[in-house]
């Protein structure tokens, strides 16, 4: 798990944060994107299917997770 998510988006950071919060498809739902689009962000950068996650989506994801965590 990354200790400082402000280090930014990488597929590994995205996956680590998602797993920390126990999310599966809900991660895509939080960002209102399709599951296949989300999976491309999490795909290893050496794969043809990889797409970089837009920075604003990364920050939105972290913000939504913070909000979820405050409700628990």
Predicted model as a PDB file, atoms N, CA, C, CB and O in Angstrom, pLDDT in the B-factor column:
MODEL        1                                                                  
ATOM      1  N   UNK A   1       0.843  -1.185   0.000  1.00 44.00           N  
ATOM      2  CA  UNK A   1       0.000   0.000   0.000  1.00 44.00           C  
ATOM      3  C   UNK A   1       0.877   1.233   0.000  1.00 44.00           C  
ATOM      4  CB  UNK A   1      -0.953   0.006   1.212  1.00 44.00           C  
ATOM      5  O   UNK A   1       1.880   1.297   0.711  1.00 44.00           O  
ATOM      6  N   UNK A   2       0.497   2.201  -0.793  1.00 51.00           N  
ATOM      7  CA  UNK A   2       1.256   3.447  -0.785  1.00 51.00           C  
ATOM      8  C   UNK A   2       0.921   4.208   0.485  1.00 51.00           C  
ATOM      9  CB  UNK A   2       0.949   4.306  -2.047  1.00 51.00           C  
ATOM     10  O   UNK A   2      -0.236   4.258   0.904  1.00 51.00           O  
ATOM     11  N   UNK A   3       1.918   4.789   1.082  1.00 55.00           N  
ATOM     12  CA  UNK A   3       1.677   5.511   2.322  1.00 55.00           C  
ATOM     13  C   UNK A   3       1.282   6.959   2.056  1.00 55.00           C  
ATOM     14  CB  UNK A   3       2.910   5.462   3.207  1.00 55.00           C  
ATOM     15  O   UNK A   3       0.671   7.602   2.910  1.00 55.00           O  
ATOM     16  N   UNK A   4       1.621   7.467   0.896  1.00 59.00           N  
ATOM     17  CA  UNK A   4       1.293   8.845   0.538  1.00 59.00           C  
ATOM     18  C   UNK A   4       0.651   8.884  -0.845  1.00 59.00           C  
ATOM     19  CB  UNK A   4       2.556   9.738   0.576  1.00 59.00           C  
ATOM     20  O   UNK A   4       1.359   9.000  -1.846  1.00 59.00           O  
ATOM     21  N   UNK A   5      -0.684   8.789  -0.919  1.00 52.00           N  
ATOM     22  CA  UNK A   5      -1.331   8.757  -2.227  1.00 52.00           C  
ATOM     23  C   UNK A   5      -1.093  10.014  -3.052  1.00 52.00           C  
ATOM     24  CB  UNK A   5      -2.801   8.552  -2.055  1.00 52.00           C  
ATOM     25  O   UNK A   5      -1.318  10.010  -4.262  1.00 52.00           O  
ATOM     26  N   UNK A   6      -0.642  11.089  -2.415  1.00 56.00           N  
ATOM     27  CA  UNK A   6      -0.360  12.297  -3.175  1.00 56.00           C  
ATOM     28  C   UNK A   6       0.823  12.095  -4.119  1.00 56.00           C  
ATOM     29  CB  UNK A   6      -0.087  13.463  -2.231  1.00 56.00           C  
ATOM     30  O   UNK A   6       1.085  12.940  -4.975  1.00 56.00           O  
ATOM     31  N   UNK A   7       1.543  10.972  -3.967  1.00 70.00           N  
ATOM     32  CA  UNK A   7       2.610  10.676  -4.911  1.00 70.00           C  
ATOM     33  C   UNK A   7       2.045  10.485  -6.293  1.00 70.00           C  
ATOM     34  CB  UNK A   7       3.387   9.441  -4.483  1.00 70.00           C  
ATOM     35  O   UNK A   7       2.778  10.573  -7.279  1.00 70.00           O  
ATOM     36  N   UNK A   8       0.778  10.229  -6.387  1.00 83.00           N  
ATOM     37  CA  UNK A   8       0.117  10.231  -7.680  1.00 83.00           C  
ATOM     38  C   UNK A   8      -0.293   8.876  -8.184  1.00 83.00           C  
ATOM     39  CB  UNK A   8       0.986  10.850  -8.665  1.00 83.00           C  
ATOM     40  O   UNK A   8      -0.039   7.825  -7.595  1.00 83.00           O  
ATOM     41  N   UNK A   9      -0.946   8.977  -9.316  1.00 90.00           N  
ATOM     42  CA  UNK A   9      -1.493   7.797  -9.958  1.00 90.00           C  
ATOM     43  C   UNK A   9      -0.405   6.965 -10.615  1.00 90.00           C  
ATOM     44  CB  UNK A   9      -2.533   8.193 -10.982  1.00 90.00           C  
ATOM     45  O   UNK A   9       0.442   7.477 -11.346  1.00 90.00           O  
ATOM     46  N   UNK A  10      -0.449   5.705 -10.342  1.00 90.00           N  
ATOM     47  CA  UNK A  10       0.216   4.664 -11.116  1.00 90.00           C  
ATOM     48  C   UNK A  10      -0.762   3.498 -11.063  1.00 90.00           C  
ATOM     49  CB  UNK A  10       1.682   4.283 -10.539  1.00 90.00           C  
ATOM     50  O   UNK A  10      -1.581   3.440 -10.146  1.00 90.00           O  
ATOM     51  N   UNK A  11      -0.708   2.571 -12.008  1.00 93.00           N  
ATOM     52  CA  UNK A  11      -1.595   1.420 -11.908  1.00 93.00           C  
ATOM     53  C   UNK A  11      -1.464   0.697 -10.570  1.00 93.00           C  
ATOM     54  CB  UNK A  11      -1.313   0.457 -13.036  1.00 93.00           C  
ATOM     55  O   UNK A  11      -2.463   0.261  -9.998  1.00 93.00           O  
ATOM     56  N   UNK A  12      -0.247   0.572 -10.074  1.00 90.00           N  
ATOM     57  CA  UNK A  12      -0.029  -0.109  -8.796  1.00 90.00           C  
ATOM     58  C   UNK A  12      -0.640   0.671  -7.634  1.00 90.00           C  
ATOM     59  CB  UNK A  12       1.466  -0.316  -8.555  1.00 90.00           C  
ATOM     60  O   UNK A  12      -1.230   0.071  -6.735  1.00 90.00           O  
ATOM     61  N   UNK A  13      -0.506   2.000  -7.638  1.00 91.00           N  
ATOM     62  CA  UNK A  13      -1.103   2.820  -6.584  1.00 91.00           C  
ATOM     63  C   UNK A  13      -2.622   2.722  -6.614  1.00 91.00           C  
ATOM     64  CB  UNK A  13      -0.667   4.281  -6.727  1.00 91.00           C  
ATOM     65  O   UNK A  13      -3.265   2.616  -5.570  1.00 91.00           O  
ATOM     66  N   UNK A  14      -3.191   2.758  -7.814  1.00 93.00           N  
ATOM     67  CA  UNK A  14      -4.642   2.660  -7.966  1.00 93.00           C  
ATOM     68  C   UNK A  14      -5.145   1.333  -7.406  1.00 93.00           C  
ATOM     69  CB  UNK A  14      -5.044   2.804  -9.448  1.00 93.00           C  
ATOM     70  O   UNK A  14      -6.127   1.292  -6.665  1.00 93.00           O  
ATOM     71  N   UNK A  15      -4.471   0.269  -7.763  1.00 93.00           N  
ATOM     72  CA  UNK A  15      -4.868  -1.057  -7.289  1.00 93.00           C  
ATOM     73  C   UNK A  15      -4.720  -1.164  -5.772  1.00 93.00           C  
ATOM     74  CB  UNK A  15      -4.031  -2.145  -7.979  1.00 93.00           C  
ATOM     75  O   UNK A  15      -5.589  -1.716  -5.097  1.00 93.00           O  
ATOM     76  N   UNK A  16      -3.628  -0.640  -5.243  1.00 89.00           N  
ATOM     77  CA  UNK A  16      -3.387  -0.711  -3.806  1.00 89.00           C  
ATOM     78  C   UNK A  16      -4.457   0.046  -3.022  1.00 89.00           C  
ATOM     79  CB  UNK A  16      -2.006  -0.153  -3.477  1.00 89.00           C  
ATOM     80  O   UNK A  16      -4.938  -0.444  -2.000  1.00 89.00           O  
ATOM     81  N   UNK A  17      -4.824   1.212  -3.485  1.00 89.00           N  
ATOM     82  CA  UNK A  17      -5.853   1.998  -2.806  1.00 89.00           C  
ATOM     83  C   UNK A  17      -7.198   1.287  -2.903  1.00 89.00           C  
ATOM     84  CB  UNK A  17      -5.946   3.420  -3.411  1.00 89.00           C  
ATOM     85  O   UNK A  17      -7.933   1.215  -1.918  1.00 89.00           O  
ATOM     86  N   UNK A  18      -7.524   0.768  -4.070  1.00 91.00           N  
ATOM     87  CA  UNK A  18      -8.792   0.053  -4.256  1.00 91.00           C  
ATOM     88  C   UNK A  18      -8.865  -1.143  -3.311  1.00 91.00           C  
ATOM     89  CB  UNK A  18      -8.949  -0.412  -5.724  1.00 91.00           C  
ATOM     90  O   UNK A  18      -9.889  -1.364  -2.665  1.00 91.00           O  
ATOM     91  N   UNK A  19      -7.790  -1.907  -3.231  1.00 92.00           N  
ATOM     92  CA  UNK A  19      -7.764  -3.085  -2.370  1.00 92.00           C  
ATOM     93  C   UNK A  19      -7.835  -2.705  -0.892  1.00 92.00           C  
ATOM     94  CB  UNK A  19      -6.505  -3.903  -2.636  1.00 92.00           C  
ATOM     95  O   UNK A  19      -8.474  -3.400  -0.102  1.00 92.00           O  
ATOM     96  N   UNK A  20      -7.190  -1.621  -0.522  1.00 89.00           N  
ATOM     97  CA  UNK A  20      -7.219  -1.177   0.874  1.00 89.00           C  
ATOM     98  C   UNK A  20      -8.657  -0.939   1.332  1.00 89.00           C  
ATOM     99  CB  UNK A  20      -6.382   0.110   1.051  1.00 89.00           C  
ATOM    100  O   UNK A  20      -9.009  -1.235   2.474  1.00 89.00           O  
ATOM    101  N   UNK A  21      -9.478  -0.407   0.441  1.00 89.00           N  
ATOM    102  CA  UNK A  21     -10.859  -0.112   0.780  1.00 89.00           C  
ATOM    103  C   UNK A  21     -11.804  -1.260   0.441  1.00 89.00           C  
ATOM    104  CB  UNK A  21     -11.301   1.136   0.071  1.00 89.00           C  
ATOM    105  O   UNK A  21     -13.019  -1.124   0.585  1.00 89.00           O  
ATOM    106  N   UNK A  22     -11.264  -2.380  -0.005  1.00 91.00           N  
ATOM    107  CA  UNK A  22     -12.080  -3.558  -0.272  1.00 91.00           C  
ATOM    108  C   UNK A  22     -13.050  -3.392  -1.418  1.00 91.00           C  
ATOM    109  CB  UNK A  22     -12.831  -3.922   0.941  1.00 91.00           C  
ATOM    110  O   UNK A  22     -14.128  -3.986  -1.417  1.00 91.00           O  
ATOM    111  N   UNK A  23     -12.674  -2.589  -2.397  1.00 93.00           N  
ATOM    112  CA  UNK A  23     -13.563  -2.329  -3.524  1.00 93.00           C  
ATOM    113  C   UNK A  23     -13.266  -3.250  -4.703  1.00 93.00           C  
ATOM    114  CB  UNK A  23     -13.446  -0.876  -3.959  1.00 93.00           C  
ATOM    115  O   UNK A  23     -12.126  -3.659  -4.925  1.00 93.00           O  
ATOM    116  N   UNK A  24     -14.298  -3.557  -5.434  1.00 90.00           N  
ATOM    117  CA  UNK A  24     -14.151  -4.274  -6.706  1.00 90.00           C  
ATOM    118  C   UNK A  24     -14.740  -3.357  -7.772  1.00 90.00           C  
ATOM    119  CB  UNK A  24     -14.874  -5.704  -6.685  1.00 90.00           C  
ATOM    120  O   UNK A  24     -14.172  -2.309  -8.077  1.00 90.00           O  
ATOM    121  N   UNK A  25     -15.862  -3.746  -8.329  1.00 88.00           N  
ATOM    122  CA  UNK A  25     -16.494  -2.927  -9.361  1.00 88.00           C  
ATOM    123  C   UNK A  25     -16.960  -1.576  -8.810  1.00 88.00           C  
ATOM    124  CB  UNK A  25     -17.676  -3.676  -9.972  1.00 88.00           C  
ATOM    125  O   UNK A  25     -17.156  -0.631  -9.573  1.00 88.00           O  
ATOM    126  N   UNK A  26     -17.136  -1.483  -7.505  1.00 90.00           N  
ATOM    127  CA  UNK A  26     -17.560  -0.224  -6.904  1.00 90.00           C  
ATOM    128  C   UNK A  26     -16.579   0.909  -7.205  1.00 90.00           C  
ATOM    129  CB  UNK A  26     -17.715  -0.390  -5.401  1.00 90.00           C  
ATOM    130  O   UNK A  26     -16.969   2.076  -7.234  1.00 90.00           O  
ATOM    131  N   UNK A  27     -15.322   0.573  -7.427  1.00 93.00           N  
ATOM    132  CA  UNK A  27     -14.326   1.599  -7.746  1.00 93.00           C  
ATOM    133  C   UNK A  27     -14.712   2.313  -9.033  1.00 93.00           C  
ATOM    134  CB  UNK A  27     -12.916   0.977  -7.876  1.00 93.00           C  
ATOM    135  O   UNK A  27     -14.634   3.539  -9.107  1.00 93.00           O  
ATOM    136  N   UNK A  28     -15.121   1.570 -10.033  1.00 95.00           N  
ATOM    137  CA  UNK A  28     -15.565   2.173 -11.296  1.00 95.00           C  
ATOM    138  C   UNK A  28     -16.852   2.955 -11.073  1.00 95.00           C  
ATOM    139  CB  UNK A  28     -15.776   1.089 -12.384  1.00 95.00           C  
ATOM    140  O   UNK A  28     -17.034   4.036 -11.633  1.00 95.00           O  
ATOM    141  N   UNK A  29     -17.734   2.410 -10.263  1.00 92.00           N  
ATOM    142  CA  UNK A  29     -19.002   3.089  -9.978  1.00 92.00           C  
ATOM    143  C   UNK A  29     -18.779   4.432  -9.294  1.00 92.00           C  
ATOM    144  CB  UNK A  29     -19.891   2.206  -9.106  1.00 92.00           C  
ATOM    145  O   UNK A  29     -19.479   5.400  -9.592  1.00 92.00           O  
ATOM    146  N   UNK A  30     -17.820   4.502  -8.387  1.00 91.00           N  
ATOM    147  CA  UNK A  30     -17.511   5.763  -7.702  1.00 91.00           C  
ATOM    148  C   UNK A  30     -17.128   6.859  -8.682  1.00 91.00           C  
ATOM    149  CB  UNK A  30     -16.386   5.557  -6.698  1.00 91.00           C  
ATOM    150  O   UNK A  30     -17.411   8.036  -8.461  1.00 91.00           O  
ATOM    151  N   UNK A  31     -16.486   6.458  -9.759  1.00 93.00           N  
ATOM    152  CA  UNK A  31     -16.000   7.426 -10.743  1.00 93.00           C  
ATOM    153  C   UNK A  31     -16.925   7.569 -11.948  1.00 93.00           C  
ATOM    154  CB  UNK A  31     -14.628   7.027 -11.213  1.00 93.00           C  
ATOM    155  O   UNK A  31     -16.630   8.308 -12.887  1.00 93.00           O  
ATOM    156  N   UNK A  32     -18.030   6.863 -11.907  1.00 93.00           N  
ATOM    157  CA  UNK A  32     -18.994   6.837 -13.019  1.00 93.00           C  
ATOM    158  C   UNK A  32     -18.308   6.554 -14.365  1.00 93.00           C  
ATOM    159  CB  UNK A  32     -19.750   8.176 -13.091  1.00 93.00           C  
ATOM    160  O   UNK A  32     -18.514   7.250 -15.360  1.00 93.00           O  
ATOM    161  N   UNK A  33     -17.495   5.512 -14.343  1.00 95.00           N  
ATOM    162  CA  UNK A  33     -16.862   5.020 -15.565  1.00 95.00           C  
ATOM    163  C   UNK A  33     -17.184   3.535 -15.688  1.00 95.00           C  
ATOM    164  CB  UNK A  33     -15.305   5.268 -15.552  1.00 95.00           C  
ATOM    165  O   UNK A  33     -17.526   2.880 -14.703  1.00 95.00           O  
ATOM    166  N   UNK A  34     -17.075   3.024 -16.883  1.00 96.00           N  
ATOM    167  CA  UNK A  34     -17.303   1.606 -17.093  1.00 96.00           C  
ATOM    168  C   UNK A  34     -16.190   0.777 -16.484  1.00 96.00           C  
ATOM    169  CB  UNK A  34     -17.430   1.306 -18.572  1.00 96.00           C  
ATOM    170  O   UNK A  34     -15.066   1.247 -16.308  1.00 96.00           O  
ATOM    171  N   UNK A  35     -16.519  -0.454 -16.169  1.00 95.00           N  
ATOM    172  CA  UNK A  35     -15.531  -1.343 -15.550  1.00 95.00           C  
ATOM    173  C   UNK A  35     -14.344  -1.585 -16.481  1.00 95.00           C  
ATOM    174  CB  UNK A  35     -16.181  -2.682 -15.171  1.00 95.00           C  
ATOM    175  O   UNK A  35     -13.208  -1.675 -16.016  1.00 95.00           O  
ATOM    176  N   UNK A  36     -14.586  -1.690 -17.777  1.00 96.00           N  
ATOM    177  CA  UNK A  36     -13.470  -1.933 -18.698  1.00 96.00           C  
ATOM    178  C   UNK A  36     -12.529  -0.730 -18.763  1.00 96.00           C  
ATOM    179  CB  UNK A  36     -14.000  -2.258 -20.103  1.00 96.00           C  
ATOM    180  O   UNK A  36     -11.314  -0.895 -18.874  1.00 96.00           O  
ATOM    181  N   UNK A  37     -13.083   0.469 -18.694  1.00 96.00           N  
ATOM    182  CA  UNK A  37     -12.240   1.671 -18.664  1.00 96.00           C  
ATOM    183  C   UNK A  37     -11.400   1.713 -17.407  1.00 96.00           C  
ATOM    184  CB  UNK A  37     -13.095   2.933 -18.760  1.00 96.00           C  
ATOM    185  O   UNK A  37     -10.215   2.041 -17.448  1.00 96.00           O  
ATOM    186  N   UNK A  38     -12.025   1.376 -16.286  1.00 96.00           N  
ATOM    187  CA  UNK A  38     -11.303   1.346 -15.017  1.00 96.00           C  
ATOM    188  C   UNK A  38     -10.191   0.304 -15.067  1.00 96.00           C  
ATOM    189  CB  UNK A  38     -12.266   1.050 -13.850  1.00 96.00           C  
ATOM    190  O   UNK A  38      -9.075   0.561 -14.615  1.00 96.00           O  
ATOM    191  N   UNK A  39     -10.493  -0.865 -15.613  1.00 96.00           N  
ATOM    192  CA  UNK A  39      -9.499  -1.928 -15.689  1.00 96.00           C  
ATOM    193  C   UNK A  39      -8.296  -1.513 -16.528  1.00 96.00           C  
ATOM    194  CB  UNK A  39     -10.123  -3.189 -16.266  1.00 96.00           C  
ATOM    195  O   UNK A  39      -7.172  -1.927 -16.242  1.00 96.00           O  
ATOM    196  N   UNK A  40      -8.516  -0.708 -17.552  1.00 97.00           N  
ATOM    197  CA  UNK A  40      -7.390  -0.219 -18.377  1.00 97.00           C  
ATOM    198  C   UNK A  40      -6.474   0.686 -17.565  1.00 97.00           C  
ATOM    199  CB  UNK A  40      -7.912   0.543 -19.618  1.00 97.00           C  
ATOM    200  O   UNK A  40      -5.265   0.711 -17.796  1.00 97.00           O  
ATOM    201  N   UNK A  41      -7.034   1.427 -16.619  1.00 97.00           N  
ATOM    202  CA  UNK A  41      -6.212   2.285 -15.758  1.00 97.00           C  
ATOM    203  C   UNK A  41      -5.367   1.463 -14.811  1.00 97.00           C  
ATOM    204  CB  UNK A  41      -7.087   3.248 -14.965  1.00 97.00           C  
ATOM    205  O   UNK A  41      -4.261   1.863 -14.447  1.00 97.00           O  
ATOM    206  N   UNK A  42      -5.885   0.312 -14.410  1.00 95.00           N  
ATOM    207  CA  UNK A  42      -5.188  -0.536 -13.457  1.00 95.00           C  
ATOM    208  C   UNK A  42      -4.245  -1.526 -14.139  1.00 95.00           C  
ATOM    209  CB  UNK A  42      -6.190  -1.284 -12.610  1.00 95.00           C  
ATOM    210  O   UNK A  42      -3.429  -2.166 -13.475  1.00 95.00           O  
ATOM    211  N   UNK A  43      -4.352  -1.651 -15.447  1.00 96.00           N  
ATOM    212  CA  UNK A  43      -3.522  -2.603 -16.198  1.00 96.00           C  
ATOM    213  C   UNK A  43      -2.057  -2.167 -16.169  1.00 96.00           C  
ATOM    214  CB  UNK A  43      -4.017  -2.724 -17.663  1.00 96.00           C  
ATOM    215  O   UNK A  43      -1.753  -0.974 -16.148  1.00 96.00           O  
ATOM    216  N   UNK A  44      -1.176  -3.129 -16.168  1.00 93.00           N  
ATOM    217  CA  UNK A  44       0.257  -2.861 -16.201  1.00 93.00           C  
ATOM    218  C   UNK A  44       0.594  -2.010 -17.423  1.00 93.00           C  
ATOM    219  CB  UNK A  44       1.064  -4.184 -16.217  1.00 93.00           C  
ATOM    220  O   UNK A  44       0.024  -2.195 -18.498  1.00 93.00           O  
ATOM    221  N   UNK A  45       1.517  -1.086 -17.246  1.00 92.00           N  
ATOM    222  CA  UNK A  45       1.843  -0.158 -18.337  1.00 92.00           C  
ATOM    223  C   UNK A  45       2.483  -0.845 -19.544  1.00 92.00           C  
ATOM    224  CB  UNK A  45       2.771   0.917 -17.828  1.00 92.00           C  
ATOM    225  O   UNK A  45       2.559  -0.253 -20.620  1.00 92.00           O  
ATOM    226  N   UNK A  46       2.937  -2.066 -19.379  1.00 94.00           N  
ATOM    227  CA  UNK A  46       3.519  -2.781 -20.512  1.00 94.00           C  
ATOM    228  C   UNK A  46       2.457  -3.429 -21.396  1.00 94.00           C  
ATOM    229  CB  UNK A  46       4.483  -3.838 -20.016  1.00 94.00           C  
ATOM    230  O   UNK A  46       2.765  -3.898 -22.491  1.00 94.00           O  
ATOM    231  N   UNK A  47       1.217  -3.458 -20.929  1.00 95.00           N  
ATOM    232  CA  UNK A  47       0.140  -4.075 -21.705  1.00 95.00           C  
ATOM    233  C   UNK A  47      -0.443  -3.093 -22.702  1.00 95.00           C  
ATOM    234  CB  UNK A  47      -0.958  -4.594 -20.782  1.00 95.00           C  
ATOM    235  O   UNK A  47      -0.548  -1.897 -22.429  1.00 95.00           O  
ATOM    236  N   UNK A  48      -0.819  -3.607 -23.850  1.00 95.00           N  
ATOM    237  CA  UNK A  48      -1.420  -2.791 -24.887  1.00 95.00           C  
ATOM    238  C   UNK A  48      -2.733  -2.158 -24.425  1.00 95.00           C  
ATOM    239  CB  UNK A  48      -1.654  -3.623 -26.128  1.00 95.00           C  
ATOM    240  O   UNK A  48      -3.104  -1.074 -24.875  1.00 95.00           O  
ATOM    241  N   UNK A  49      -3.422  -2.845 -23.529  1.00 94.00           N  
ATOM    242  CA  UNK A  49      -4.725  -2.372 -23.064  1.00 94.00           C  
ATOM    243  C   UNK A  49      -4.634  -1.229 -22.047  1.00 94.00           C  
ATOM    244  CB  UNK A  49      -5.483  -3.518 -22.456  1.00 94.00           C  
ATOM    245  O   UNK A  49      -5.651  -0.619 -21.717  1.00 94.00           O  
ATOM    246  N   UNK A  50      -3.435  -0.935 -21.551  1.00 95.00           N  
ATOM    247  CA  UNK A  50      -3.274   0.113 -20.534  1.00 95.00           C  
ATOM    248  C   UNK A  50      -3.614   1.490 -21.096  1.00 95.00           C  
ATOM    249  CB  UNK A  50      -1.841   0.113 -19.989  1.00 95.00           C  
ATOM    250  O   UNK A  50      -3.273   1.823 -22.231  1.00 95.00           O  
ATOM    251  N   UNK A  51      -4.293   2.276 -20.269  1.00 95.00           N  
ATOM    252  CA  UNK A  51      -4.563   3.688 -20.544  1.00 95.00           C  
ATOM    253  C   UNK A  51      -4.285   4.438 -19.252  1.00 95.00           C  
ATOM    254  CB  UNK A  51      -6.049   3.925 -21.052  1.00 95.00           C  
ATOM    255  O   UNK A  51      -4.626   3.960 -18.170  1.00 95.00           O  
ATOM    256  N   UNK A  52      -3.673   5.601 -19.353  1.00 94.00           N  
ATOM    257  CA  UNK A  52      -3.418   6.392 -18.149  1.00 94.00           C  
ATOM    258  C   UNK A  52      -4.715   6.984 -17.613  1.00 94.00           C  
ATOM    259  CB  UNK A  52      -2.403   7.513 -18.441  1.00 94.00           C  
ATOM    260  O   UNK A  52      -5.566   7.445 -18.374  1.00 94.00           O  
ATOM    261  N   UNK A  53      -4.847   6.962 -16.317  1.00 95.00           N  
ATOM    262  CA  UNK A  53      -5.996   7.560 -15.641  1.00 95.00           C  
ATOM    263  C   UNK A  53      -5.812   9.077 -15.637  1.00 95.00           C  
ATOM    264  CB  UNK A  53      -6.152   7.004 -14.180  1.00 95.00           C  
ATOM    265  O   UNK A  53      -4.745   9.566 -15.265  1.00 95.00           O  
ATOM    266  N   UNK A  54      -6.835   9.824 -16.045  1.00 94.00           N  
ATOM    267  CA  UNK A  54      -6.712  11.287 -15.967  1.00 94.00           C  
ATOM    268  C   UNK A  54      -6.483  11.741 -14.524  1.00 94.00           C  
ATOM    269  CB  UNK A  54      -7.977  11.965 -16.541  1.00 94.00           C  
ATOM    270  O   UNK A  54      -7.085  11.206 -13.593  1.00 94.00           O  
ATOM    271  N   UNK A  55      -5.627  12.712 -14.354  1.00 90.00           N  
ATOM    272  CA  UNK A  55      -5.267  13.191 -13.023  1.00 90.00           C  
ATOM    273  C   UNK A  55      -6.488  13.636 -12.226  1.00 90.00           C  
ATOM    274  CB  UNK A  55      -4.281  14.337 -13.131  1.00 90.00           C  
ATOM    275  O   UNK A  55      -6.571  13.377 -11.025  1.00 90.00           O  
ATOM    276  N   UNK A  56      -7.430  14.298 -12.877  1.00 92.00           N  
ATOM    277  CA  UNK A  56      -8.621  14.749 -12.148  1.00 92.00           C  
ATOM    278  C   UNK A  56      -9.448  13.568 -11.634  1.00 92.00           C  
ATOM    279  CB  UNK A  56      -9.485  15.638 -13.047  1.00 92.00           C  
ATOM    280  O   UNK A  56     -10.102  13.678 -10.597  1.00 92.00           O  
ATOM    281  N   UNK A  57      -9.425  12.439 -12.354  1.00 94.00           N  
ATOM    282  CA  UNK A  57     -10.127  11.233 -11.884  1.00 94.00           C  
ATOM    283  C   UNK A  57      -9.411  10.641 -10.672  1.00 94.00           C  
ATOM    284  CB  UNK A  57     -10.224  10.176 -13.017  1.00 94.00           C  
ATOM    285  O   UNK A  57     -10.061  10.141  -9.754  1.00 94.00           O  
ATOM    286  N   UNK A  58      -8.086  10.693 -10.660  1.00 93.00           N  
ATOM    287  CA  UNK A  58      -7.314  10.195  -9.512  1.00 93.00           C  
ATOM    288  C   UNK A  58      -7.689  10.977  -8.252  1.00 93.00           C  
ATOM    289  CB  UNK A  58      -5.784  10.308  -9.784  1.00 93.00           C  
ATOM    290  O   UNK A  58      -7.954  10.394  -7.201  1.00 93.00           O  
ATOM    291  N   UNK A  59      -7.707  12.308  -8.376  1.00 90.00           N  
ATOM    292  CA  UNK A  59      -8.053  13.132  -7.226  1.00 90.00           C  
ATOM    293  C   UNK A  59      -9.510  12.925  -6.809  1.00 90.00           C  
ATOM    294  CB  UNK A  59      -7.801  14.605  -7.541  1.00 90.00           C  
ATOM    295  O   UNK A  59      -9.819  12.909  -5.618  1.00 90.00           O  
ATOM    296  N   UNK A  60     -10.392  12.769  -7.776  1.00 93.00           N  
ATOM    297  CA  UNK A  60     -11.796  12.510  -7.474  1.00 93.00           C  
ATOM    298  C   UNK A  60     -11.936  11.177  -6.730  1.00 93.00           C  
ATOM    299  CB  UNK A  60     -12.641  12.500  -8.774  1.00 93.00           C  
ATOM    300  O   UNK A  60     -12.706  11.073  -5.775  1.00 93.00           O  
ATOM    301  N   UNK A  61     -11.198  10.170  -7.167  1.00 93.00           N  
ATOM    302  CA  UNK A  61     -11.220   8.856  -6.532  1.00 93.00           C  
ATOM    303  C   UNK A  61     -10.787   8.956  -5.073  1.00 93.00           C  
ATOM    304  CB  UNK A  61     -10.313   7.876  -7.291  1.00 93.00           C  
ATOM    305  O   UNK A  61     -11.453   8.420  -4.186  1.00 93.00           O  
ATOM    306  N   UNK A  62      -9.683   9.634  -4.826  1.00 90.00           N  
ATOM    307  CA  UNK A  62      -9.192   9.800  -3.460  1.00 90.00           C  
ATOM    308  C   UNK A  62     -10.191  10.571  -2.607  1.00 90.00           C  
ATOM    309  CB  UNK A  62      -7.842  10.518  -3.463  1.00 90.00           C  
ATOM    310  O   UNK A  62     -10.396  10.250  -1.436  1.00 90.00           O  
ATOM    311  N   UNK A  63     -10.806  11.579  -3.192  1.00 91.00           N  
ATOM    312  CA  UNK A  63     -11.799  12.372  -2.473  1.00 91.00           C  
ATOM    313  C   UNK A  63     -13.016  11.519  -2.097  1.00 91.00           C  
ATOM    314  CB  UNK A  63     -12.236  13.576  -3.324  1.00 91.00           C  
ATOM    315  O   UNK A  63     -13.501  11.588  -0.968  1.00 91.00           O  
ATOM    316  N   UNK A  64     -13.498  10.727  -3.033  1.00 91.00           N  
ATOM    317  CA  UNK A  64     -14.666   9.882  -2.767  1.00 91.00           C  
ATOM    318  C   UNK A  64     -14.343   8.824  -1.718  1.00 91.00           C  
ATOM    319  CB  UNK A  64     -15.153   9.209  -4.063  1.00 91.00           C  
ATOM    320  O   UNK A  64     -15.185   8.514  -0.875  1.00 91.00           O  
ATOM    321  N   UNK A  65     -13.148   8.274  -1.758  1.00 89.00           N  
ATOM    322  CA  UNK A  65     -12.753   7.283  -0.753  1.00 89.00           C  
ATOM    323  C   UNK A  65     -12.668   7.918   0.627  1.00 89.00           C  
ATOM    324  CB  UNK A  65     -11.407   6.644  -1.123  1.00 89.00           C  
ATOM    325  O   UNK A  65     -13.036   7.295   1.622  1.00 89.00           O  
ATOM    326  N   UNK A  66     -12.191   9.139   0.691  1.00 87.00           N  
ATOM    327  CA  UNK A  66     -12.137   9.865   1.964  1.00 87.00           C  
ATOM    328  C   UNK A  66     -13.534  10.070   2.509  1.00 87.00           C  
ATOM    329  CB  UNK A  66     -11.429  11.220   1.796  1.00 87.00           C  
ATOM    330  O   UNK A  66     -13.769   9.894   3.704  1.00 87.00           O  
ATOM    331  N   UNK A  67     -14.465  10.442   1.641  1.00 88.00           N  
ATOM    332  CA  UNK A  67     -15.852  10.639   2.053  1.00 88.00           C  
ATOM    333  C   UNK A  67     -16.467   9.324   2.553  1.00 88.00           C  
ATOM    334  CB  UNK A  67     -16.680  11.205   0.885  1.00 88.00           C  
ATOM    335  O   UNK A  67     -17.172   9.305   3.562  1.00 88.00           O  
ATOM    336  N   UNK A  68     -16.195   8.238   1.841  1.00 81.00           N  
ATOM    337  CA  UNK A  68     -16.704   6.931   2.272  1.00 81.00           C  
ATOM    338  C   UNK A  68     -16.137   6.552   3.631  1.00 81.00           C  
ATOM    339  CB  UNK A  68     -16.360   5.848   1.238  1.00 81.00           C  
ATOM    340  O   UNK A  68     -16.861   6.054   4.494  1.00 81.00           O  
ATOM    341  N   UNK A  69     -14.873   6.781   3.819  1.00 77.00           N  
ATOM    342  CA  UNK A  69     -14.198   6.432   5.062  1.00 77.00           C  
ATOM    343  C   UNK A  69     -14.762   7.223   6.239  1.00 77.00           C  
ATOM    344  CB  UNK A  69     -12.696   6.679   4.935  1.00 77.00           C  
ATOM    345  O   UNK A  69     -14.839   6.706   7.354  1.00 77.00           O  
ATOM    346  N   UNK A  70     -15.154   8.463   6.001  1.00 80.00           N  
ATOM    347  CA  UNK A  70     -15.706   9.300   7.071  1.00 80.00           C  
ATOM    348  C   UNK A  70     -17.096   8.817   7.486  1.00 80.00           C  
ATOM    349  CB  UNK A  70     -15.773  10.771   6.621  1.00 80.00           C  
ATOM    350  O   UNK A  70     -17.509   9.042   8.624  1.00 80.00           O  
ATOM    351  N   UNK A  71     -17.816   8.163   6.590  1.00 73.00           N  
ATOM    352  CA  UNK A  71     -19.149   7.663   6.899  1.00 73.00           C  
ATOM    353  C   UNK A  71     -19.109   6.386   7.723  1.00 73.00           C  
ATOM    354  CB  UNK A  71     -19.918   7.422   5.626  1.00 73.00           C  
ATOM    355  O   UNK A  71     -20.073   6.047   8.409  1.00 73.00           O  
ATOM    356  N   UNK A  72     -17.986   5.681   7.651  1.00 60.00           N  
ATOM    357  CA  UNK A  72     -17.891   4.379   8.336  1.00 60.00           C  
ATOM    358  C   UNK A  72     -17.634   4.565   9.811  1.00 60.00           C  
ATOM    359  CB  UNK A  72     -16.784   3.517   7.723  1.00 60.00           C  
ATOM    360  O   UNK A  72     -17.525   3.585  10.547  1.00 60.00           O  
TER     361      UNK A  72                                                      
ENDMDL                                                                          
END                                                                             
